Structures are given as C-alpha cells and as structure tokens.
Amino acid sequence: MNQIYIRVNQLATSLHKPGRLPLSPTTIWRMVKRREFPAPIKLSEKCTAWKLADIEAWEKQREASI
C-alpha cells in the first residue's frame, strides 16, 4: 500500500487559502511540539510532511472526544 503524504501548506488555513484544518501553520507546529498533533516525517532535507493516515486518525480521535 502506498503512503499518501500531506504538507503543512495543504493542512493549514491562511488568510488567502483554506486548508484541511482550521489551524495556522504556527499552531500546527506548536501542537506538534506539545505532542498534541502527529509528528511529521522528514522526506528530504527540505521536505517535511505528514502521513495522511496519521492526520485522518487524529481527526477521528478529536471527533470522538467532542
């Protein structure tokens, strides 16, 4: 099974572009640091991304806790 990866600019919402989550890039990185959000994977020296499956699991967990 092929992994699908998603970058922070696809996850985060900015003033000019809606993202998958209603969170800014800064908030996402802050949550990663506090271990409240899945850790990204370093795909190359300049490319960091999240496994889509990890993001979907995090979303489901948040929905269940509401």
C-alpha positions as CSV (number, residue, x, y, z in Angstrom):
1,M,0.0,0.0,0.0
2,N,1.4,3.4,-1.0
3,Q,1.5,6.1,1.6
4,I,0.0,9.5,0.9
5,Y,1.7,12.5,2.4
6,I,0.4,16.0,3.0
7,R,2.4,19.1,3.5
8,V,1.7,21.9,6.1
9,N,0.5,24.3,3.3
10,Q,-2.2,21.7,2.5
11,L,-3.1,21.2,6.2
12,A,-3.1,24.8,7.4
13,T,-5.5,27.6,6.7
14,S,-4.1,31.0,5.8
15,L,-5.7,34.4,5.0
16,H,-5.7,33.6,1.3
17,K,-6.3,29.9,1.2
18,P,-8.4,27.5,3.2
19,G,-6.7,24.3,4.3
20,R,-7.8,20.9,5.5
21,L,-7.7,22.2,9.2
22,P,-8.9,25.5,10.7
23,L,-5.4,25.9,12.1
24,S,-2.5,28.2,11.1
25,P,0.9,26.7,10.3
26,T,2.3,28.1,13.5
27,T,-0.4,26.5,15.6
28,I,0.2,23.1,13.9
29,W,3.9,23.3,14.7
30,R,3.2,24.4,18.2
31,M,0.8,21.4,18.7
32,V,3.5,19.0,17.2
33,K,6.0,20.3,19.8
34,R,3.5,19.7,22.6
35,R,2.7,16.2,21.2
36,E,-0.9,17.2,20.6
37,F,-0.6,16.6,16.8
38,P,1.0,13.8,14.9
39,A,4.7,14.2,14.2
40,P,5.7,14.9,10.6
41,I,8.2,12.8,8.6
42,K,11.3,14.3,7.0
43,L,11.1,13.1,3.4
44,S,14.2,15.0,2.4
45,E,16.4,17.8,3.7
46,K,13.9,20.5,2.7
47,C,10.7,18.5,2.7
48,T,8.6,17.6,5.8
49,A,5.2,16.0,5.5
50,W,2.6,14.1,7.5
51,K,1.2,10.7,6.6
52,L,-2.4,11.3,5.5
53,A,-3.5,8.2,7.6
54,D,-2.0,9.8,10.7
55,I,-3.9,13.1,10.1
56,E,-7.2,11.1,9.5
57,A,-6.7,9.1,12.7
58,W,-6.1,12.4,14.6
59,E,-9.2,13.9,13.2
60,K,-11.3,10.9,14.1
61,Q,-9.9,10.9,17.7
62,R,-10.8,14.6,18.0
63,E,-14.3,14.0,16.8
64,A,-14.7,11.1,19.3
65,S,-13.6,13.3,22.1
66,I,-16.2,16.1,21.4
